């Protein structure tokens, strides 16, 4: 994932996967997108984080999950100089946290 400044907010794009291809050998697609016209686009290159704004010590905004085609409210926390924790929630009750480590 490549994280960047997108005009005053934070955004992130998926740049690679451990297993980039589906069972049929084709690149994984955004097959669960709620818009049928977007379901054939490759997952690599998708914007997964958008509209993140800094609020004290945390970034708040939206995460897109191509595994289910949904967009979630979320937060990004620094967890050391080379690690981030991403927390996405559904209705504030059901949350999932994922850690990201910086690659050189």
C-alpha positions in Angstrom: 0.0 0.0 0.0 1.3 3.4 -0.9 0.2 6.2 1.5 0.3 9.8 0.3 -1.0 13.3 0.9 -4.0 13.9 -1.3 -4.6 17.6 -1.0 -4.9 18.0 2.7 -6.1 14.5 3.4 -4.4 11.1 3.6 -5.1 8.5 0.9 -3.7 5.1 0.2 -3.5 2.9 -3.0 -3.0 -0.9 -3.1 0.3 -1.5 -4.9 0.7 -5.2 -4.5 -0.5 -8.5 -3.0 1.2 -11.7 -1.8 -1.2 -13.6 -4.1 -2.1 -11.1 -6.9 -3.9 -13.6 -9.1 -7.2 -15.4 -8.7 -7.6 -19.1 -9.2 -8.1 -18.6 -12.9 -4.7 -17.0 -13.2 -6.1 -13.5 -13.9 -5.3 -10.5 -11.6 -7.7 -10.3 -8.7 -10.7 -8.1 -9.5 -12.9 -5.8 -7.5 -15.7 -8.4 -7.9 -17.8 -7.4 -4.8 -18.0 -3.7 -5.7 -21.6 -2.4 -5.3 -21.3 -0.8 -8.8 -21.5 -3.6 -11.4 -19.6 -1.5 -13.9 -16.5 -1.5 -11.5 -16.4 -5.2 -10.7 -13.9 -6.1 -13.5 -11.2 -3.6 -12.5 -8.0 -5.0 -11.0 -7.7 -4.7 -7.2 -4.1 -3.6 -7.5 -4.2 0.1 -8.0 -7.5 0.7 -6.1 -7.8 3.5 -3.6 -8.3 1.8 -0.2 -8.1 4.8 2.1 -9.7 8.1 1.4 -10.5 11.4 3.1 -8.4 10.7 6.2 -8.0 13.9 8.2 -5.6 14.4 11.1 -7.4 14.9 14.4 -4.9 15.2 17.3 -3.0 11.9 17.3 -5.2 9.9 14.9 -6.3 10.1 11.3 -10.1 9.6 10.7 -11.7 8.8 7.4 -12.9 5.9 5.2 -11.5 2.5 4.2 -12.7 0.6 1.1 -12.5 -3.2 1.5 -12.4 -5.1 -1.9 -12.9 -8.4 -0.1 -16.6 -7.4 0.5 -17.1 -4.3 -1.6 -17.9 -2.1 1.4 -16.6 1.2 2.7 -16.1 1.6 6.4 -15.4 4.5 8.8 -11.9 4.1 10.2 -8.9 5.4 12.0 -5.2 5.2 11.5 -2.8 5.3 14.5 1.0 5.5 14.5 2.4 2.5 16.3 6.1 3.4 16.3 8.2 5.0 13.6 7.6 2.3 11.0 4.2 0.9 11.9 0.6 1.9 11.5 -2.6 0.4 12.9 -5.7 0.7 10.8 -9.1 0.2 12.5 -12.3 0.0 10.5 -15.7 -0.3 12.1 -19.3 -1.1 11.1 -21.8 1.0 13.0 -19.1 1.6 15.6 -19.6 -1.8 17.2 -17.9 -4.4 15.0 -14.3 -3.4 14.4 -11.2 -5.0 12.8 -7.7 -3.8 13.3 -4.8 -4.4 10.9 -1.1 -3.4 11.3 1.1 -2.2 8.4 4.8 -2.1 8.5 6.9 0.3 6.3 8.9 -1.4 3.5 12.1 0.1 2.2 
